[in-house]
């Protein structure tokens, strides 16, 4: 349970960094940041595998680059579903999703030793 809370907190930091770096993405309040991170995590957990299976031919033809479009689409969907999380355009969602993935990966990599204890 603590590992899941730590991962959620790290993803919140990653989303916070993205909102500061990318113009066109805005989170109204702190609790909206927490809920937006939870929504993105749920979409990635439940909806992303289904979409990847449905778009497998396109993913194969583009050598996996189509997954970037899927990640951007899910990020944009989260912005459309949640009122406190605004994304200006699909291009902004694509850039934000890429940066979110990078920041999340790096933060989880740095804090991985804390998870093992």
Phi and psi in degrees as a GROMACS rama.xvg file:
@    title "Ramachandran Plot"
@    xaxis  label "Phi"
@    yaxis  label "Psi"
@TYPE xy
-67.4449  -34.4689  UNK-2
-64.8675  -39.5961  UNK-3
-67.6351  -39.5766  UNK-4
-66.0479  -39.0564  UNK-5
-64.8473  -43.3474  UNK-6
-63.8332  -40.3814  UNK-7
-63.8277  -43.3552  UNK-8
-63.3106  -40.9081  UNK-9
-65.4079  -38.838  UNK-10
-68.4897  -32.1374  UNK-11
-63.8338  -42.9627  UNK-12
-61.6524  -42.1842  UNK-13
-61.5748  -44.5691  UNK-14
-66.4076  -36.5903  UNK-15
-61.8646  -44.4418  UNK-16
-62.1804  -39.7497  UNK-17
-63.8656  -41.305  UNK-18
-65.7427  -28.01  UNK-19
-80.6347  -27.9705  UNK-20
-90.4522  -35.4591  UNK-21
-101.733  118.923  UNK-22
-72.6835  143.02  UNK-23
103.1  -2.11061  UNK-24
-121.382  131.008  UNK-25
-141.605  135.866  UNK-26
-119.263  127.316  UNK-27
-68.3968  -51.353  UNK-28
-137.72  171.82  UNK-29
-64.0457  -42.3387  UNK-30
-67.2274  -25.7453  UNK-31
-67.2269  -33.8294  UNK-32
-62.0808  -44.2878  UNK-33
-64.6423  -43.6715  UNK-34
-71.5623  -35.5457  UNK-35
-65.5764  -39.3384  UNK-36
-64.0668  -40.973  UNK-37
-64.245  -42.1523  UNK-38
-64.5911  -43.3932  UNK-39
-62.4685  -41.9629  UNK-40
-62.4876  -41.8082  UNK-41
-67.0796  -42.032  UNK-42
-62.5919  -42.0976  UNK-43
-67.5628  -30.5947  UNK-44
-78.2364  -43.8942  UNK-45
-101.296  -40.0353  UNK-46
-90.3038  -36.6562  UNK-47
-57.9306  -45.8759  UNK-48
-61.1076  -36.0263  UNK-49
-66.8467  -44.986  UNK-50
-65.0706  -39.1707  UNK-51
-63.8437  -39.9331  UNK-52
-66.0759  -38.7099  UNK-53
-70.5251  -29.7069  UNK-54
-105.856  22.9185  UNK-55
-57.5557  -41.7114  UNK-56
-59.9611  -41.5401  UNK-57
-66.5049  -37.1797  UNK-58
-66.2028  -40.0503  UNK-59
-67.0025  -44.1962  UNK-60
-63.2843  -32.6346  UNK-61
-96.3415  11.8672  UNK-62
56.5346  36.9635  UNK-63
92.3174  -7.43142  UNK-64
-70.152  -20.0722  UNK-65
-66.1572  -20.8531  UNK-66
-64.4751  -26.0872  UNK-67
-65.0117  -38.1745  UNK-68
-66.7143  -40.1535  UNK-69
-63.0047  -44.4444  UNK-70
-61.8674  -42.6546  UNK-71
-64.0233  -39.8603  UNK-72
-64.7333  -40.1608  UNK-73
-67.9958  -37.3105  UNK-74
-64.2547  -43.0375  UNK-75
-65.3253  -39.6504  UNK-76
-61.2901  -41.1824  UNK-77
-62.1965  -38.5182  UNK-78
-67.0813  -31.4949  UNK-79
-79.2825  -29.4298  UNK-80
-80.358  -29.3844  UNK-81
-115.008  123.576  UNK-82
-67.9018  -30.9281  UNK-83
-82.2761  -0.41354  UNK-84
-124.97  104.394  UNK-85
-111.06  132.653  UNK-86
-124.089  128.709  UNK-87
-68.8831  -43.1711  UNK-88
-151.09  172.719  UNK-89
-68.6883  -34.3885  UNK-90
-62.712  -41.3451  UNK-91
-62.9117  -39.0313  UNK-92
-65.0145  -39.301  UNK-93
-63.3663  -48.9307  UNK-94
-62.8967  -42.816  UNK-95
-64.1667  -40.9912  UNK-96
-65.2678  -39.4596  UNK-97
-65.2925  -47.6677  UNK-98
-64.8999  -38.9592  UNK-99
-60.7815  -43.0027  UNK-100
-63.7642  -42.7271  UNK-101
-65.2118  -49.3359  UNK-102
-63.3702  -41.6474  UNK-103
-62.5803  -43.6409  UNK-104
-61.7615  -46.7439  UNK-105
-65.6484  -41.9459  UNK-106
-65.379  -40.8327  UNK-107
-67.4239  -31.3715  UNK-108
-70.2303  -42.0881  UNK-109
-67.4048  -40.6593  UNK-110
-95.5634  13.671  UNK-111
-62.6181  -41.6035  UNK-112
-58.4102  -30.0234  UNK-113
-69.257  -29.3757  UNK-114
-69.6242  -32.1261  UNK-115
-75.0897  -23.1702  UNK-116
